[in-house]
């Protein structure tokens, strides 16, 4: 379950990074690429699913701590905190 957790956290963190980069660097992307990230489009759905996978990964982090799997726990904790900080920034900016 450790590999599943780490993979889910990486996917979630990558999705948050994409969600934050698209609006801030909107003019750098070509028009055809921007169309995929408007509300309800496929790019938005993929990013949203990636964020949900990351949230599930953060739950697996807690479960793995209770199961006494402390391998790289500080790096995993920082990833969980970065995931939720990115979600808070995305929510605060209205993305």
N, CA, C and O atoms as a GROMACS GRO file, in nm:
protein
  380
    1UNK      N    1   0.082  -0.119   0.000
    1UNK     CA    2   0.000   0.000   0.000
    1UNK      C    3   0.087   0.126   0.000
    1UNK      O    4   0.039   0.235  -0.031
    2UNK      N    5   0.215   0.111   0.034
    2UNK     CA    6   0.307   0.224   0.037
    2UNK      C    7   0.327   0.280  -0.103
    2UNK      O    8   0.325   0.402  -0.122
    3UNK      N    9   0.346   0.194  -0.201
    3UNK     CA   10   0.367   0.240  -0.338
    3UNK      C   11   0.243   0.309  -0.393
    3UNK      O   12   0.253   0.408  -0.465
    4UNK      N   13   0.128   0.256  -0.359
    4UNK     CA   14   0.002   0.318  -0.402
    4UNK      C   15  -0.013   0.458  -0.343
    4UNK      O   16  -0.056   0.550  -0.411
    5UNK      N   17   0.023   0.472  -0.216
    5UNK     CA   18   0.014   0.602  -0.150
    5UNK      C   19   0.108   0.704  -0.214
    5UNK      O   20   0.067   0.816  -0.243
    6UNK      N   21   0.232   0.664  -0.238
    6UNK     CA   22   0.330   0.756  -0.295
    6UNK      C   23   0.289   0.796  -0.437
    6UNK      O   24   0.301   0.912  -0.475
    7UNK      N   25   0.242   0.700  -0.514
    7UNK     CA   26   0.197   0.730  -0.650
    7UNK      C   27   0.078   0.826  -0.648
    7UNK      O   28   0.073   0.919  -0.728
    8UNK      N   29  -0.016   0.802  -0.559
    8UNK     CA   30  -0.134   0.889  -0.550
    8UNK      C   31  -0.094   1.030  -0.507
    8UNK      O   32  -0.149   1.128  -0.558
    9UNK      N   33   0.000   1.042  -0.415
    9UNK     CA   34   0.044   1.174  -0.372
    9UNK      C   35   0.116   1.249  -0.484
    9UNK      O   36   0.098   1.369  -0.499
   10UNK      N   37   0.196   1.178  -0.562
   10UNK     CA   38   0.267   1.243  -0.672
   10UNK      C   39   0.169   1.288  -0.780
   10UNK      O   40   0.182   1.398  -0.833
   11UNK      N   41   0.071   1.204  -0.812
   11UNK     CA   42  -0.031   1.242  -0.911
   11UNK      C   43  -0.110   1.363  -0.862
   11UNK      O   44  -0.137   1.456  -0.939
   12UNK      N   45  -0.149   1.362  -0.736
   12UNK     CA   46  -0.223   1.475  -0.680
   12UNK      C   47  -0.144   1.603  -0.680
   12UNK      O   48  -0.196   1.709  -0.713
   13UNK      N   49  -0.016   1.594  -0.642
   13UNK     CA   50   0.068   1.713  -0.639
   13UNK      C   51   0.092   1.766  -0.780
   13UNK      O   52   0.093   1.888  -0.801
   14UNK      N   53   0.111   1.678  -0.877
   14UNK     CA   54   0.128   1.721  -1.015
   14UNK      C   55   0.001   1.789  -1.067
   14UNK      O   56   0.009   1.887  -1.141
   15UNK      N   57  -0.115   1.737  -1.029
   15UNK     CA   58  -0.241   1.798  -1.072
   15UNK      C   59  -0.260   1.936  -1.012
   15UNK      O   60  -0.309   2.027  -1.078
   16UNK      N   61  -0.221   1.952  -0.886
   16UNK     CA   62  -0.231   2.084  -0.823
   16UNK      C   63  -0.137   2.182  -0.892
   16UNK      O   64  -0.172   2.298  -0.912
   17UNK      N   65  -0.018   2.137  -0.927
   17UNK     CA   66   0.077   2.225  -0.996
   17UNK      C   67   0.021   2.268  -1.131
   17UNK      O   68   0.030   2.385  -1.167
   18UNK      N   69  -0.038   2.174  -1.205
   18UNK     CA   70  -0.099   2.209  -1.334
   18UNK      C   71  -0.215   2.306  -1.312
   18UNK      O   72  -0.230   2.402  -1.387
   19UNK      N   73  -0.296   2.281  -1.211
   19UNK     CA   74  -0.411   2.368  -1.184
   19UNK      C   75  -0.365   2.510  -1.148
   19UNK      O   76  -0.434   2.607  -1.180
   20UNK      N   77  -0.250   2.522  -1.082
   20UNK     CA   78  -0.200   2.654  -1.047
   20UNK      C   79  -0.127   2.721  -1.162
   20UNK      O   80  -0.129   2.844  -1.172
   21UNK      N   81  -0.062   2.645  -1.248
   21UNK     CA   82   0.015   2.704  -1.357
   21UNK      C   83  -0.071   2.755  -1.471
   21UNK      O   84  -0.040   2.858  -1.531
   22UNK      N   85  -0.178   2.685  -1.501
   22UNK     CA   86  -0.261   2.723  -1.615
   22UNK      C   87  -0.314   2.867  -1.602
   22UNK      O   88  -0.295   2.944  -1.696
   23UNK      N   89  -0.378   2.907  -1.493
   23UNK     CA   90  -0.429   3.045  -1.488
   23UNK      C   91  -0.320   3.152  -1.480
   23UNK      O   92  -0.336   3.260  -1.536
   24UNK      N   93  -0.211   3.122  -1.410
   24UNK     CA   94  -0.109   3.225  -1.391
   24UNK      C   95  -0.025   3.246  -1.517
   24UNK      O   96   0.025   3.356  -1.539
   25UNK      N   97  -0.010   3.144  -1.599
   25UNK     CA   98   0.067   3.154  -1.721
   25UNK      C   99  -0.022   3.129  -1.843
   25UNK      O  100   0.022   3.069  -1.941
   26UNK      N  101  -0.146   3.176  -1.835
   26UNK     CA  102  -0.247   3.149  -1.936
   26UNK      C  103  -0.204   3.198  -2.074
   26UNK      O  104  -0.227   3.129  -2.173
   27UNK      N  105  -0.143   3.313  -2.083
   27UNK     CA  106  -0.109   3.371  -2.213
   27UNK      C  107   0.006   3.297  -2.281
   27UNK      O  108   0.023   3.311  -2.402
   28UNK      N  109   0.083   3.220  -2.209
   28UNK     CA  110   0.195   3.148  -2.268
   28UNK      C  111   0.151   3.023  -2.344
   28UNK      O  112   0.224   2.972  -2.429
   29UNK      N  113   0.031   2.974  -2.315
   29UNK     CA  114  -0.017   2.852  -2.380
   29UNK      C  115  -0.092   2.887  -2.508
   29UNK      O  116  -0.160   2.990  -2.513
   30UNK      N  117  -0.080   2.803  -2.611
   30UNK     CA  118  -0.155   2.831  -2.734
   30UNK      C  119  -0.306   2.816  -2.712
   30UNK      O  120  -0.350   2.751  -2.617
   31UNK      N  121  -0.382   2.877  -2.799
   31UNK     CA  122  -0.528   2.879  -2.786
   31UNK      C  123  -0.589   2.739  -2.783
   31UNK      O  124  -0.683   2.715  -2.708
   32UNK      N  125  -0.537   2.648  -2.862
   32UNK     CA  126  -0.592   2.512  -2.867
   32UNK      C  127  -0.571   2.440  -2.734
   32UNK      O  128  -0.654   2.359  -2.694
   33UNK      N  129  -0.459   2.468  -2.666
   33UNK     CA  130  -0.434   2.405  -2.537
   33UNK      C  131  -0.520   2.468  -2.428
   33UNK      O  132  -0.565   2.398  -2.336
   34UNK      N  133  -0.544   2.597  -2.437
   34UNK     CA  134  -0.627   2.664  -2.337
   34UNK      C  135  -0.770   2.615  -2.340
   34UNK      O  136  -0.838   2.612  -2.237
   35UNK      N  137  -0.818   2.576  -2.456
   35UNK     CA  138  -0.956   2.531  -2.469
   35UNK      C  139  -0.983   2.406  -2.387
   35UNK      O  140  -1.096   2.384  -2.343
   36UNK      N  141  -0.880   2.323  -2.365
   36UNK     CA  142  -0.899   2.200  -2.288
   36UNK      C  143  -0.909   2.225  -2.138
   36UNK      O  144  -0.949   2.135  -2.063
   37UNK      N  145  -0.875   2.344  -2.092
   37UNK     CA  146  -0.876   2.372  -1.948
   37UNK      C  147  -0.986   2.469  -1.907
   37UNK      O  148  -0.987   2.515  -1.793
   38UNK      N  149  -1.078   2.500  -1.996
   38UNK     CA  150  -1.194   2.579  -1.957
   38UNK      C  151  -1.289   2.489  -1.879
   38UNK      O  152  -1.278   2.367  -1.888
   39UNK      N  153  -1.379   2.546  -1.805
   39UNK     CA  154  -1.468   2.468  -1.718
   39UNK      C  155  -1.544   2.359  -1.791
   39UNK      O  156  -1.609   2.386  -1.892
   40UNK      N  157  -1.537   2.238  -1.742
   40UNK     CA  158  -1.610   2.126  -1.798
   40UNK      C  159  -1.540   2.056  -1.912
   40UNK      O  160  -1.592   1.957  -1.965
   41UNK      N  161  -1.424   2.104  -1.952
   41UNK     CA  162  -1.351   2.043  -2.064
   41UNK      C  163  -1.265   1.927  -2.012
   41UNK      O  164  -1.245   1.914  -1.891
   42UNK      N  165  -1.214   1.844  -2.103
   42UNK     CA  166  -1.139   1.724  -2.060
   42UNK      C  167  -1.018   1.752  -1.971
   42UNK      O  168  -0.992   1.678  -1.877
   43UNK      N  169  -0.944   1.858  -2.001
   43UNK     CA  170  -0.827   1.889  -1.918
   43UNK      C  171  -0.864   1.921  -1.775
   43UNK      O  172  -0.795   1.881  -1.681
   44UNK      N  173  -0.975   1.991  -1.758
   44UNK     CA  174  -1.021   2.025  -1.624
   44UNK      C  175  -1.066   1.900  -1.549
   44UNK      O  176  -1.041   1.888  -1.429
   45UNK      N  177  -1.130   1.810  -1.619
   45UNK     CA  178  -1.175   1.685  -1.555
   45UNK      C  179  -1.056   1.600  -1.511
   45UNK      O  180  -1.058   1.542  -1.403
   46UNK      N  181  -0.953   1.594  -1.595
   46UNK     CA  182  -0.834   1.514  -1.561
   46UNK      C  183  -0.762   1.573  -1.440
   46UNK      O  184  -0.720   1.500  -1.351
   47UNK      N  185  -0.748   1.706  -1.438
   47UNK     CA  186  -0.684   1.771  -1.323
   47UNK      C  187  -0.766   1.749  -1.196
   47UNK      O  188  -0.709   1.723  -1.090
   48UNK      N  189  -0.898   1.759  -1.206
   48UNK     CA  190  -0.984   1.736  -1.090
   48UNK      C  191  -0.974   1.594  -1.038
   48UNK      O  192  -0.969   1.572  -0.917
   49UNK      N  193  -0.971   1.496  -1.129
   49UNK     CA  194  -0.955   1.357  -1.086
   49UNK      C  195  -0.818   1.334  -1.024
   49UNK      O  196  -0.805   1.259  -0.928
   50UNK      N  197  -0.716   1.400  -1.080
   50UNK     CA  198  -0.582   1.388  -1.021
   50UNK      C  199  -0.576   1.443  -0.880
   50UNK      O  200  -0.509   1.386  -0.794
   51UNK      N  201  -0.646   1.553  -0.856
   51UNK     CA  202  -0.652   1.610  -0.720
   51UNK      C  203  -0.724   1.514  -0.626
   51UNK      O  204  -0.681   1.495  -0.512
   52UNK      N  205  -0.833   1.454  -0.672
   52UNK     CA  206  -0.904   1.356  -0.588
   52UNK      C  207  -0.815   1.236  -0.556
   52UNK      O  208  -0.820   1.184  -0.444
   53UNK      N  209  -0.736   1.192  -0.652
   53UNK     CA  210  -0.642   1.082  -0.627
   53UNK      C  211  -0.541   1.124  -0.521
   53UNK      O  212  -0.504   1.043  -0.435
   54UNK      N  213  -0.496   1.248  -0.526
   54UNK     CA  214  -0.403   1.298  -0.424
   54UNK      C  215  -0.464   1.302  -0.286
   54UNK      O  216  -0.397   1.273  -0.187
   55UNK      N  217  -0.590   1.339  -0.278
   55UNK     CA  218  -0.659   1.342  -0.147
   55UNK      C  219  -0.671   1.200  -0.091
   55UNK      O  220  -0.653   1.178   0.029
   56UNK      N  221  -0.701   1.104  -0.179
   56UNK     CA  222  -0.705   0.963  -0.135
   56UNK      C  223  -0.566   0.919  -0.089
   56UNK      O  224  -0.554   0.845   0.009
   57UNK      N  225  -0.462   0.964  -0.159
   57UNK     CA  226  -0.326   0.933  -0.117
   57UNK      C  227  -0.292   0.990   0.019
   57UNK      O  228  -0.218   0.928   0.096
   58UNK      N  229  -0.345   1.108   0.050
   58UNK     CA  230  -0.319   1.165   0.183
   58UNK      C  231  -0.390   1.084   0.292
   58UNK      O  232  -0.340   1.073   0.404
   59UNK      N  233  -0.505   1.028   0.258
   59UNK     CA  234  -0.572   0.939   0.355
   59UNK      C  235  -0.493   0.810   0.373
   59UNK      O  236  -0.483   0.758   0.484
   60UNK      N  237  -0.436   0.760   0.265
   60UNK     CA  238  -0.352   0.640   0.275
   60UNK      C  239  -0.227   0.668   0.358
   60UNK      O  240  -0.175   0.578   0.424
   61UNK      N  241  -0.178   0.791   0.354
   61UNK     CA  242  -0.063   0.828   0.436
   61UNK      C  243  -0.094   0.809   0.584
   61UNK      O  244  -0.014   0.753   0.658
   62UNK      N  245  -0.209   0.856   0.626
   62UNK     CA  246  -0.248   0.840   0.766
   62UNK      C  247  -0.267   0.692   0.801
   62UNK      O  248  -0.225   0.646   0.907
   63UNK      N  249  -0.331   0.619   0.711
   63UNK     CA  250  -0.352   0.476   0.736
   63UNK      C  251  -0.218   0.404   0.747
   63UNK      O  252  -0.201   0.318   0.834
   64UNK      N  253  -0.124   0.438   0.660
   64UNK     CA  254   0.007   0.373   0.666
   64UNK      C  255   0.084   0.410   0.791
   64UNK      O  256   0.163   0.329   0.841
   65UNK      N  257   0.064   0.529   0.843
   65UNK     CA  258   0.129   0.564   0.970
   65UNK      C  259   0.074   0.480   1.084
   65UNK      O  260   0.150   0.437   1.172
   66UNK      N  261  -0.057   0.455   1.083
   66UNK     CA  262  -0.115   0.369   1.186
   66UNK      C  263  -0.069   0.224   1.171
   66UNK      O  264  -0.065   0.149   1.268
   67UNK      N  265  -0.033   0.187   1.048
   67UNK     CA  266   0.017   0.051   1.025
   67UNK      C  267   0.168   0.042   1.046
   67UNK      O  268   0.230  -0.059   1.014
   68UNK      N  269   0.227   0.150   1.099
   68UNK     CA  270   0.369   0.158   1.134
   68UNK      C  271   0.461   0.145   1.014
   68UNK      O  272   0.565   0.079   1.022
   69UNK      N  273   0.423   0.207   0.903
   69UNK     CA  274   0.510   0.215   0.785
   69UNK      C  275   0.571   0.355   0.783
   69UNK      O  276   0.514   0.448   0.725
   70UNK      N  277   0.686   0.368   0.846
   70UNK     CA  278   0.748   0.499   0.864
   70UNK      C  279   0.856   0.529   0.761
   70UNK      O  280   0.937   0.620   0.782
   71UNK      N  281   0.860   0.456   0.651
   71UNK     CA  282   0.962   0.479   0.549
   71UNK      C  283   0.941   0.616   0.487
   71UNK      O  284   0.836   0.646   0.431
   72UNK      N  285   1.046   0.700   0.496
   72UNK     CA  286   1.042   0.836   0.442
   72UNK      C  287   0.919   0.914   0.485
   72UNK      O  288   0.859   0.987   0.404
   73UNK      N  289   0.879   0.900   0.610
   73UNK     CA  290   0.755   0.961   0.655
   73UNK      C  291   0.760   1.114   0.647
   73UNK      O  292   0.658   1.178   0.622
   74UNK      N  293   0.879   1.173   0.669
   74UNK     CA  294   0.887   1.319   0.666
   74UNK      C  295   0.869   1.372   0.522
   74UNK      O  296   0.806   1.476   0.503
   75UNK      N  297   0.924   1.303   0.424
   75UNK     CA  298   0.905   1.344   0.284
   75UNK      C  299   0.759   1.327   0.242
   75UNK      O  300   0.704   1.411   0.170
   76UNK      N  301   0.697   1.219   0.288
   76UNK     CA  302   0.556   1.197   0.257
   76UNK      C  303   0.469   1.302   0.324
   76UNK      O  304   0.372   1.349   0.265
   77UNK      N  305   0.502   1.339   0.447
   77UNK     CA  306   0.427   1.443   0.518
   77UNK      C  307   0.440   1.577   0.447
   77UNK      O  308   0.342   1.650   0.434
   78UNK      N  309   0.560   1.610   0.401
   78UNK     CA  310   0.578   1.735   0.327
   78UNK      C  311   0.499   1.735   0.197
   78UNK      O  312   0.448   1.839   0.155
   79UNK      N  313   0.489   1.619   0.133
   79UNK     CA  314   0.409   1.610   0.010
   79UNK      C  315   0.262   1.632   0.040
   79UNK      O  316   0.193   1.701  -0.034
   80UNK      N  317   0.212   1.574   0.150
   80UNK     CA  318   0.072   1.593   0.188
   80UNK      C  319   0.047   1.740   0.221
   80UNK      O  320  -0.055   1.796   0.180
   81UNK      N  321   0.138   1.802   0.294
   81UNK     CA  322   0.121   1.943   0.328
   81UNK      C  323   0.126   2.032   0.203
   81UNK      O  324   0.049   2.128   0.192
   82UNK      N  325   0.215   2.000   0.109
   82UNK     CA  326   0.222   2.077  -0.016
   82UNK      C  327   0.096   2.060  -0.098
   82UNK      O  328   0.049   2.154  -0.162
   83UNK      N  329   0.040   1.939  -0.097
   83UNK     CA  330  -0.085   1.914  -0.170
   83UNK      C  331  -0.197   2.000  -0.115
   83UNK      O  332  -0.269   2.066  -0.191
   84UNK      N  333  -0.213   2.001   0.016
   84UNK     CA  334  -0.321   2.080   0.076
   84UNK      C  335  -0.294   2.231   0.070
   84UNK      O  336  -0.388   2.309   0.061
   85UNK      N  337  -0.168   2.272   0.074
   85UNK     CA  338  -0.136   2.413   0.057
   85UNK      C  339  -0.171   2.457  -0.085
   85UNK      O  340  -0.225   2.566  -0.105
   86UNK      N  341  -0.139   2.374  -0.183
   86UNK     CA  342  -0.177   2.405  -0.321
   86UNK      C  343  -0.327   2.411  -0.340
   86UNK      O  344  -0.377   2.498  -0.413
   87UNK      N  345  -0.400   2.321  -0.276
   87UNK     CA  346  -0.546   2.326  -0.283
   87UNK      C  347  -0.601   2.452  -0.217
   87UNK      O  348  -0.697   2.512  -0.265
   88UNK      N  349  -0.539   2.492  -0.106
   88UNK     CA  350  -0.583   2.615  -0.039
   88UNK      C  351  -0.555   2.737  -0.125
   88UNK      O  352  -0.637   2.829  -0.130
   89UNK      N  353  -0.441   2.740  -0.192
   89UNK     CA  354  -0.410   2.854  -0.280
   89UNK      C  355  -0.507   2.855  -0.398
   89UNK      O  356  -0.557   2.961  -0.436
   90UNK      N  357  -0.533   2.738  -0.455
   90UNK     CA  358  -0.629   2.732  -0.567
   90UNK      C  359  -0.767   2.776  -0.523
   90UNK      O  360  -0.837   2.845  -0.598
   91UNK      N  361  -0.807   2.738  -0.405
   91UNK     CA  362  -0.939   2.780  -0.354
   91UNK      C  363  -0.945   2.927  -0.321
   91UNK      O  364  -1.046   2.993  -0.346
   92UNK      N  365  -0.837   2.981  -0.266
   92UNK     CA  366  -0.835   3.122  -0.229
   92UNK      C  367  -0.832   3.214  -0.351
   92UNK      O  368  -0.886   3.324  -0.348
   93UNK      N  369  -0.768   3.167  -0.458
   93UNK     CA  370  -0.761   3.251  -0.578
   93UNK      C  371  -0.881   3.230  -0.669
   93UNK      O  372  -0.898   3.304  -0.766
   94UNK      N  373  -0.963   3.132  -0.640
   94UNK     CA  374  -1.084   3.110  -0.719
   94UNK      C  375  -1.062   3.036  -0.848
   94UNK      O  376  -1.138   3.054  -0.943
   95UNK      N  377  -0.962   2.954  -0.853
   95UNK     CA  378  -0.932   2.877  -0.975
   95UNK      C  379  -1.031   2.765  -0.989
   95UNK      O  380  -1.024   2.688  -1.085
   0.00000   0.00000   0.00000
